[in-house]
Amino acid sequence: MTERRFFMLQVKRGGEFSASYTMTEVATHAGVHPELLERFVRLGLIEFRETTGNGEWLFGPDVIPAIRRILRLRNDLGVNYAGVGVILELLSRVEALESRVRELEHARSCESSITIE
């Protein structure tokens, strides 16, 4: 039987209801050491959203799934960090292209539903 751990995150709200998490909170939730997060930032694999007055990095909620994706590529597939960066960039481009295709398909379906009497 596996042990389940649950972690609480302290949500810091900035303008327009955007949640931000400290490095410690992200590291705890993602199950990694904060130094590994610093390395991911230096390598350009993740980005922090902003810094606090005392220089602490704040991350958006999308960083935790990104960290899990990085760890999966690195640990499960044995991809080095340079390869992880390339894969993440390509996945981002594929996602953008798929979104654009959906937009064009929607626009096309809207045009074809217009009838002229």
N, C-alpha and C positions, 0 to 999 in steps of 0.2 A: 504494500500500500504506500502510495506516495504522500509526502507531507505537503499540504497546501499552505501557502503563506499569502497573507493579504496585507497590503500596505495602504496607509492613508496618505493622500497628497494634499498639501496645502495649496489652495488655488489663490493666486494673486490676480486681481482684476485690474486691468488698465482701462483705457478708454474703449468704448464700444463693446463691452463685454468680452474682451479677448483674454482667455485664461493663460496664465504664465506659470511656469514651474521652475524652481531653483534647480541647480545642478545636483544637489544632494537628493532632492525629491525624485528627479528623473532617474538618477543612478539607482536609488533604492527600488523604485517601481520597475525598472528594466532589469534589475539584478546584476548590475555591473559596478565596477569601482569608478568613482569620479575621475580618476586619472585616465581611464579608458575613454570617458566622454571627452576629456580635454584632447586626447589623441585624435578622436574622430573629428573634432572641430578643426584641429590643426591640419588634418588630411583633407578637409573639405567635404567629409561624408555627411556631416550634419551642421546645421547653423543655429546659433542662438538668436533669439528675437531681439533682445535688448539687454542693457546692463542696468543695474541699480546704481544708486548714488555711491555705494561703496565698492563698485566694480564687479559685483556678482552677476554672472550670466543668468538670464531668464530664457527659458525655452517654451515654445508653443506645444500644444497637445499632440501635434503630428510627429514630434520627434521620437516618441516612445515606439510606435510601430516601425519607424525608420531604423531605430537601433536594433529592434528584433530582426528586421530584414537583414541588416548588416551582419549580425551574429549568425544568422542562419546560413548566409552565403559563405561566411568565413569558417564557421565550425563544422557545419554539415556537408558543405560542398568543397571545402578546402581552397576557396578562392582567396588570393592575396588582396591586400587593401587597395592596390591600384586597380585590380580587376573588379573589386566591389564598386569602386567609383565609376568605372565604365558601365557596369551592369545597371547601376542605379540611374545613371544618365540616360541610358537606352530605354529603361523602363519608363522613365518620365516622358521621353519623347513618344513612345508608343501610346502612353495614356493620353497625351495631348492630341495625337493623331486620331485616336479612337473617338475622342470627344468631338473633334472637328468633323469626322465622318458622321457621327450622330446628328450634329447640327445641320449638316448639309442634307442628310436624309429627311430630317424633320421639315426643313424648308422646302424640299422637293415635294413631300407629301402634302404640305399646305398649299403649294401652287397647283398641284393636280386636283385638289378638292374644290378649287374655285371654278364655278361654272358660269358661262356667259349665256345670257338668254337673249 
